[in-house]
């Protein structure tokens, strides 16, 4: 079982990250033009970075959920994360210049699964030799 301070830290990191990610997903220009022009990504590297962010942020959120949500509520919390991914993709269809993508929902869900596996691996009980 995680120590109390780990739970508080996970709780404290989860909400700001979730709010920031939601804002950026529903913003018309998530990356300012000045920044994107300065980075000058190719189409492929931009695509990989974008999808990697989807998986990475949702994986991080899932890992934080694993650390602070009681065991009996983890499935509900993970389900809400998946619904968040679906909801933000639907929300993007109402933002000029953005569009929702079912592939992003799949990538989000894969990120969530990876985040859960990593958090489980780190926090699993260890048997002494």
C-alpha positions in Angstrom: 0.0 0.0 0.0 1.3 3.4 -0.9 2.3 5.8 1.8 0.0 8.6 2.7 2.3 11.3 1.3 2.4 9.4 -2.1 -1.4 9.5 -2.2 -1.5 13.2 -1.4 1.1 13.9 -4.0 -0.7 11.8 -6.7 -4.0 13.6 -5.8 -2.3 17.0 -6.0 -0.7 16.3 -9.4 -3.7 14.6 -11.0 -6.2 17.5 -10.9 -3.9 20.2 -12.3 -2.7 17.9 -15.1 -6.3 16.8 -15.9 -7.4 20.5 -16.1 -4.4 21.6 -18.2 -4.8 18.6 -20.6 -8.6 19.3 -21.0 -7.9 22.9 -21.7 -5.3 22.2 -24.3 -7.4 19.5 -26.0 -10.3 21.9 -26.4 -8.3 24.9 -27.3 -8.3 26.1 -31.0 -4.5 26.4 -31.1 -3.1 24.1 -28.3 0.5 25.1 -29.3 1.1 28.7 -30.0 2.2 29.4 -33.6 5.4 31.0 -32.5 6.4 27.8 -30.6 5.4 25.4 -33.4 7.2 27.5 -36.0 10.3 27.6 -33.9 10.3 23.9 -33.4 9.8 23.3 -37.1 8.7 19.6 -36.9 8.2 17.5 -40.0 4.7 16.1 -40.6 5.8 12.7 -39.3 7.5 13.9 -36.1 4.6 16.2 -35.4 2.2 13.3 -35.7 4.3 11.1 -33.5 4.8 13.8 -30.9 1.0 14.5 -30.9 0.0 10.9 -30.5 2.8 10.2 -28.0 1.4 13.1 -25.8 -2.0 11.6 -25.9 -0.8 8.2 -24.7 1.7 9.7 -22.3 -0.6 12.1 -20.5 -3.4 9.6 -20.2 -0.9 7.0 -19.0 0.4 9.5 -16.4 -3.2 10.3 -15.3 -4.0 6.6 -15.0 -0.8 6.0 -12.9 -1.8 8.8 -10.6 -5.3 7.4 -10.3 -3.7 4.0 -9.3 -1.7 5.6 -6.6 -4.5 7.6 -4.8 -7.9 6.1 -5.6 -9.0 3.2 -3.3 -8.9 -0.2 -4.9 -12.7 -0.6 -5.0 -13.0 2.6 -7.0 -10.2 2.2 -9.5 -12.3 0.7 -12.2 -14.8 3.6 -12.0 -11.9 6.1 -12.0 -10.3 4.4 -15.1 -13.7 4.3 -16.8 -14.1 8.0 -16.2 -10.6 8.6 -17.7 -11.7 6.7 -20.8 -14.9 8.8 -20.9 -12.8 11.9 -20.6 -10.9 10.9 -23.7 -14.2 10.3 -25.6 -15.7 13.5 -24.3 -12.7 15.7 -25.3 -12.7 14.2 -28.8 -16.4 14.9 -29.1 -15.8 18.4 -27.8 -13.1 19.0 -30.4 -15.7 18.7 -33.1 -17.2 21.9 -31.8 -13.9 23.8 -31.9 -13.1 25.7 -35.1 -10.0 24.2 -36.7 -10.1 21.0 -34.6 -11.7 17.6 -35.2 -12.3 14.6 -33.1 -10.6 11.3 -33.9 -11.7 7.8 -32.9 -8.0 6.8 -33.3 -7.1 9.3 -30.5 -9.6 7.6 -28.2 -7.9 4.3 -28.9 -4.4 5.8 -28.3 -5.7 7.4 -25.0 -7.0 4.0 -23.9 -3.7 2.3 -24.7 -1.9 5.0 -22.7 -4.3 4.4 -19.8 -3.6 0.6 -19.9 0.2 1.2 -20.0 -0.1 3.7 -17.1 -2.0 1.2 -15.0 0.5 -1.6 -15.8 3.5 0.6 -14.9 1.8 1.8 -11.7 0.9 -1.8 -10.8 4.5 -3.0 -11.5 5.9 -0.3 -9.3 3.5 -0.8 -6.4 3.1 -4.5 -6.5 3.8 -6.5 -3.3 7.3 -8.0 -3.4 8.0 -11.4 -2.0 11.2 -11.6 0.0 13.7 -14.3 -1.1 
